[in-house]
């Protein structure tokens, strides 16, 4: 399985911090934000990694990460997203990289305490389809929210005003290579973006989406509040521990 980190976008919610750098290069406690999703993939046994970036500061990733030797990698792959078109649009750029392999996708501002090794191993034995990770949160309306029926996710609602569960879909997704066929069928949402929630709902309609509960804490770091929270969580309890 290969890994894809989505680290594009303009980071407008973090202006003026992002006026001179990419959001995913901002510090979270003692490391740049991008270090955490890289370590998440490495802890899951994934060594072939693509970083999708964009904006005016994409070259800074190469200067910071180089070929990945700091992480024990032989190389890191990079590709560039022009403009903004949503998470699924960014993921589309990974098709050439994925080839016939399965992929684990991590949003570049998602930080976890522990690891996803058990989930990654379970997905490898899954015949086909997709796997998502859920986490109970106090503010599910900020995220994609699963509608649960027994042990099944029957639908995912994007940022609902009245959430139908207490869970959020975390920014960690595992897909077989048919994900790119699904993306090609998507229409832009009301926000003008190709939504990853529509990708996940397509797998649900096919009866091919499974899920796990993420172990340990999880947070995004895309707002001032969540960036501060992420730094405090890492400082207090570490992150990406094996």
C-alpha positions in Angstrom: 0.0 0.0 0.0 1.2 3.5 -0.9 0.7 6.7 1.1 -0.7 10.1 -0.1 -0.5 13.2 2.0 -2.7 16.1 0.8 -1.0 19.3 1.7 -2.2 21.9 -0.8 -4.6 24.7 -0.4 -4.0 28.3 0.6 -4.7 28.1 4.4 -6.7 31.3 4.4 -8.2 30.5 7.8 -4.7 30.9 9.3 -3.8 34.3 7.7 -1.5 36.1 8.3 0.6 33.1 9.3 0.1 31.5 5.8 1.0 34.7 4.0 4.6 33.7 3.7 4.4 29.9 4.0 2.2 26.8 3.4 -0.1 25.9 6.3 1.5 22.4 6.6 4.9 23.9 7.3 3.8 25.8 10.4 5.1 24.5 13.7 3.1 22.1 15.9 5.0 22.1 19.1 8.6 21.1 18.1 8.1 19.9 14.5 6.6 21.3 11.3 3.0 20.1 10.8 3.9 17.9 7.7 6.2 15.7 9.9 3.2 14.2 11.7 1.3 12.7 8.7 4.6 11.4 7.3 5.2 9.6 10.6 1.6 8.3 10.6 2.2 6.6 7.3 5.7 5.3 8.3 4.3 3.9 11.5 1.7 2.0 9.4 4.5 0.3 7.5 4.1 2.6 4.4 7.4 3.7 2.8 6.3 4.9 -0.7 4.8 8.4 -0.1 3.5 11.1 -2.3 3.0 14.7 -1.1 0.4 16.7 -3.0 1.0 20.4 -2.4 0.3 23.7 -4.1 0.2 27.5 -3.6 3.2 29.9 -3.7 5.4 28.0 -1.3 5.4 24.4 -2.7 9.2 24.5 -3.1 9.6 24.9 0.7 8.5 21.2 1.1 11.5 20.1 -1.0 13.9 22.3 1.0 12.5 21.0 4.3 12.0 17.3 3.5 14.5 16.6 0.7 14.4 12.9 -0.2 13.0 11.8 3.2 16.3 10.5 4.6 15.5 12.1 7.9 12.6 9.7 8.2 14.5 6.7 7.0 13.0 6.9 3.5 14.8 6.4 0.3 12.8 9.1 -1.4 9.6 11.2 -1.3 7.4 11.9 -4.3 5.9 15.3 -4.9 3.2 16.7 -7.2 1.6 20.1 -7.5 -2.0 21.1 -7.4 -2.9 24.3 -9.3 -5.6 26.2 -7.5 -8.1 24.7 -5.1 -10.8 22.2 -6.0 -11.4 20.1 -2.9 -9.8 17.1 -1.3 -11.0 14.7 -4.0 -9.6 17.0 -6.7 -6.3 16.9 -5.0 -6.4 13.1 -4.6 -7.0 12.8 -8.4 -3.4 13.9 -8.9 -2.2 10.8 -7.2 -3.6 8.4 -9.8 -0.3 8.0 -11.7 1.5 7.4 -8.4 -0.9 4.8 -7.1 -1.0 2.7 -10.2 -2.7 -0.6 -9.3 -1.9 -0.3 -5.6 -4.1 0.6 -2.7 -3.5 3.9 -1.0 -3.7 5.4 2.5 -4.6 9.1 2.3 -3.9 11.5 5.1 -4.8 15.1 5.2 -1.7 17.1 5.9 -3.2 18.9 9.0 -4.4 15.8 10.8 -2.4 14.7 13.8 -2.9 11.6 15.8 -1.5 10.3 19.1 -0.9 6.7 18.3 -0.9 4.8 15.0 -3.1 3.2 12.4 -1.0 0.0 11.8 -3.9 -2.4 12.9 -6.3 -0.6 10.6 -3.9 -0.6 7.7 -3.3 -4.4 8.1 -7.1 -5.0 8.3 -7.6 -3.1 5.0 -4.9 -5.1 3.2 -7.0 -8.2 3.9 -10.2 -6.5 2.8 -11.1 -7.8 -0.7 -11.8 -4.4 -2.1 -13.3 -1.0 -1.4 -12.5 1.6 1.3 -11.9 2.0 5.0 -12.4 5.1 7.1 -11.5 6.0 10.7 -14.0 7.6 13.0 -13.5 9.4 16.3 -16.1 10.7 18.8 -15.8 14.5 19.1 -17.6 17.3 20.9 -18.2 19.3 17.6 -19.1 16.8 14.8 -20.8 19.5 12.8 -17.3 20.7 11.8 -16.7 17.5 9.9 -18.1 14.7 7.8 -20.5 12.8 10.1 -21.4 9.1 9.7 -25.0 8.0 10.0 -24.8 4.6 11.7 -27.2 1.7 11.6 -26.0 -1.0 13.9 -22.5 -1.7 12.8 -22.8 -0.2 9.4 -22.2 3.3 8.1 -25.2 4.0 5.8 -24.3 7.5 4.9 -21.9 10.3 5.6 -23.2 13.9 5.9 -20.8 16.8 5.3 -20.8 19.4 8.1 -24.5 18.8 9.1 -26.2 21.5 11.2 -27.8 18.7 13.2 -25.3 15.8 13.4 -26.9 12.3 13.5 -24.0 10.8 15.5 -21.2 12.0 17.8 -18.5 10.8 15.4 -16.4 12.6 12.9 -14.8 11.1 9.9 -11.1 11.7 10.5 -8.8 12.8 7.6 -7.4 9.3 7.1 -8.9 7.2 4.3 -7.9 3.9 2.7 -8.9 3.1 -0.8 -8.5 0.6 -3.6 -7.5 1.9 -7.0 -11.1 2.3 -8.1 -11.2 5.5 -6.1 -9.9 7.4 -9.2 -12.8 6.0 -11.3 -15.2 7.3 -8.6 -13.6 10.8 -8.6 -14.0 11.1 -12.4 -17.8 10.8 -11.9 -18.1 13.5 -9.2 -19.8 16.8 -9.7 -18.7 19.9 -7.8 -20.6 20.6 -4.6 -22.2 23.9 -3.7 -18.8 25.0 -2.5 -17.5 24.4 -6.0 -15.3 21.5 -4.8 -15.0 17.7 -5.4 -15.9 16.4 -1.9 -14.2 13.4 -0.3 -17.5 12.7 1.4 -19.0 12.0 -2.0 -16.2 9.5 -2.7 -16.9 7.7 0.6 -20.7 7.7 -0.1 -20.0 6.1 -3.4 -18.2 3.2 -1.7 -21.1 3.0 0.8 -23.6 2.6 -2.1 -21.4 -0.2 -3.4 -21.4 -1.9 0.0 -17.6 -1.7 0.1 -16.9 0.8 2.9 -15.7 -0.5 6.3 -14.7 1.5 9.4 -12.7 1.5 12.6 -12.5 3.7 15.6 -9.2 5.6 15.8 -7.2 4.9 18.9 -5.9 7.8 21.0 -6.5 11.4 20.4 -6.9 13.1 17.0 -7.2 16.7 15.9 -6.9 18.7 12.8 -4.7 21.9 12.9 -6.4 24.1 10.3 -7.7 26.9 12.5 -6.0 29.0 15.2 -7.9 27.1 17.9 -7.1 23.7 16.5 -3.5 24.6 15.8 -3.1 25.6 19.4 -4.9 22.5 20.6 -2.6 20.3 18.4 0.5 21.9 19.8 -0.7 21.4 23.4 -1.7 17.8 22.8 1.7 16.9 21.3 3.5 18.8 24.1 1.5 17.0 26.8 1.4 13.5 25.4 3.5 13.1 22.3 2.2 12.0 18.9 2.6 9.1 16.4 3.8 6.8 19.1 4.2 3.1 17.9 
